[in-house]
Amino acid sequence: MYEWVKAFHVIAVIAWMAGMFYLPRLFVYHAEAPVRSEQSEVFKVMERRLMRTIINPAMIATWALGLWLVFGPEGVGLSGNYWLQAKIALVVAMTGVHIMLSRWRKAFERDENTRPARFYRFINEVPPLLTVVIVILVIVKPF
């Protein structure tokens, strides 16, 4: 059972990260679109659907399956697994980014975005950087 849970955990992570990599890029384009324009309205729909149908469910599945892998019947546990503790801390940080993206999406939805496209270009780099470090921790287990 453990291997099946791990497989679905990886699938959920891939879906979550696909959305987390794409949403800030949509924000870059949305920030450049005139408020209340047809283009802006299309971005609102795209962002809402991406968040609600892919990013949110994938994050929930990632967390649920990941916790099962750690604490379930065959779980590896946290004791002595410092790489895993560091990974979880970074996943918490990724979840914080997820929450911020959700808040910014809602601001766009209300036509209240105050940040320039350049800000979202910077933010667009955060999920990939966190992902790189998380993957290294999982594969290399440096400590």
N, C-alpha and C positions, 0 to 999 in steps of 0.2 A: 504493500500500500504506500509506503514511504516514497518509492520512486515515482508513482503516479502523482502523488501530491506535489513532489518536486517538479515534475514536468509541467503541471498546471500552474505552479507558482512562476516558473520561468515564462510561460506563455502570458500570464497576467502582467508580469514585469515588462515584457516587450510591448504589450498593448499600452500600459501606463506610460512608458517612456516615449512611445511614438506620439502620443497625445501631448506629453509634456514638452517634447521637442518642437511640435508644430504650433501649439497655441500661442506662445510668445511671438512667433513669426507672423501669425495672423494679426496680433496686436500691433506689430510694426506697420503693416499695411493699413490697418484700421486707423491708427493714429494719424496717418497721412491723408485719410479720406475726409472730405468735408462732413461736418456733423449733419445728420438727418438726410444725407444724400442717399441715392439708391445703393451706391457702393457700400456705404456705412451700414445700411440696413441688411445687406447680404452678409457682411461680416458678422453682424450680431447673430444671425441665424446659424451661420457656420460655427461660431464660437460656442453658442449655447448647445448645439447638438453634439459637438465634439466633447464638451465637458460632461454633459449628462449621459451620453450613450457610450462613451469610450473611457474617458479619463477617470471619472468617479467610480464606475463599477470595477475598472481594472485596479484602481488603488485599493478598494475594499477587498477584492480577491487577493491581491498581493499581500496585504497585511494578514488576512485570515489564514491563508495557506502558509505564509512565512511563520506565523506564530505556531501553527500546527507542527511545522517542521522542527521548531525549537522545543516546544513544550508538549507535543503529542506523545503517544505511546512509544514511538521509536525516536523521539526527539533528541537532538544533540545536547540540549541544555546550554546554559550560559557559563557555568563554572569552568574556569580555565580557558575558555574560548574568547580570548581578548580580541581577535580579529572579528568575531561575530558581534561582540559588544560595540566595537567601532562601526561595523556595518549598520547595526541597528540605529546608532546615533546619526549616521548619515542618512538613513531612510527616514528618520524623524525630521531631519533637515529638509529632505526632499518633500515630505508631507507639508512642511511649512511653506515651501515654495508653491506647492499645489494650492494651499489655502490662499496665498497671496494672489496667484493667478485667478482663482475663483472670484476674489474681491475685485480685482481689476476688470474682469469680464463683466461683472455686475455694474461697475462704473461706466464702462462702454455702453452697456445696455440702456442705462439712464442718460446717455449723452453727457456724462460728467467726467470723462477722462481729462486729466490735466498734464499728463506726462507726454514728452515728445517721443517720436519713433526711435531716437537714439537710445533712450532709456530701455526700451523693449529689446533693442538689438543687444544691449549689454546683458539683460536678464535672459535672453535666449541662450546664452552660453552657460548659465548656471546648471540646468539639469544635465547636459552632457558631461560637464566636469564632475559633478557628483556621481554620475553613472560610472565614469572611468574608475574613480577611486573605489566605489563599491565593488565593481567587477574584479579589480585587482585584489581586494581584501578576500573575496570569496574564492578566487582561483589560487592565489599564491599563499594565502593565510600566513602573512609575514610575522605574526606574533600571536 
